[in-house]
Amino acid sequence: MILDGKKLAETITKNIADEVSQIKEKITLALILVGKNPASQVYVHNKQKACAEVGINFEAYFLDENIPQKEVADIIEKCNANPDVHGILVQMPLPSHIDADAIINLIDPIKDVDGLTTINQGKLFTNQNPIVPATPKGVMTLLQRYFIDIAGKNAVVVGRSKLVGKPLAMLLLDKNATVTMAHSKTSNLKEVTKRADLLFVAVGSPKFITADMVKKDAVVVDVGINKVEGKLIGDVDFEGVKDFVSYITPVPKGVGPMTIASLLENIVDCYHRQKAIKDAN
């Protein structure tokens, strides 16, 4: 069965639009893009379009690739101090002369819509009401809406990024899965993935997971997005695997739309957190 992320994301997006329309204030996302990475430009365009669809104001900072780190930092500080900006997002990757961790950690954690600051990552790992990175959050929502059992299952996460792999592993642990983290350097990867009742793949390598690496009737969630000969394909060999498993996400129309929907949820969540503090004062 196909896990239709596009259809579910449309429902979530409609609910967000309804909620935003009831809020008197204008919710604003500030997005910073440094340089002209073509993939990043596509992602930024998708985020801008999604914000427009639900009535969230989108403030973009398109910066030259050679901009000094201090100037990027100054923009973040300005957005932190502006009560009319509710979410701040720095599009990754950043050019090599900019320290990405230092820049991310300048973002006020209550405006960190990507959930990447050390404080939000720490809250995630200690289960203290964090802002959860959008992709793992979207993956978990997809599983829940399709009533897929997580507790007691063997879950394998292939990929260990701060944006997807690590937070996803924590969310699965929190739902009582038995979690194994693997990656492209795992020596016995096929043995590990074949044990998975739930297999999550986020390595950024086209058709990295093939049918012989997957347990029969497993649930397979493909987080990868790769462009090959003008077509978007995932990290899983979809055609080879789909008839062999109980559930699988397609690429496109799987995890991608859920990531955008979850980002919109995070922006609105940041707004509510800030409003609660303002109201308490």
Secondary structure, 3 states (H helix, E strand, C coil): CECCHHHHHHHHHHHHHHHHHCCCCCCEEEEEEECCCHHHHHHHHHHHHHHHHHCCEEEEEEECCCCCHHHHHHHHHHHHHCCCCCEEEECCCCCCCCCHHHHHCCCCHHHECCCCCHHHHHHHHCCCCCCCCHHHHHHHHHHHHCCCCCCCCEEEEECCCCCCHHHHHHHHHHCCCEEEEECCCCCCHHHHHCCCCEEEECCCCCCCECHHHCCCCCEEEECCCEEECCEEECCECHHHHCCCCCEECCCCCCHHHHHHHHHHHHHHHHHHHHHHHHHHC
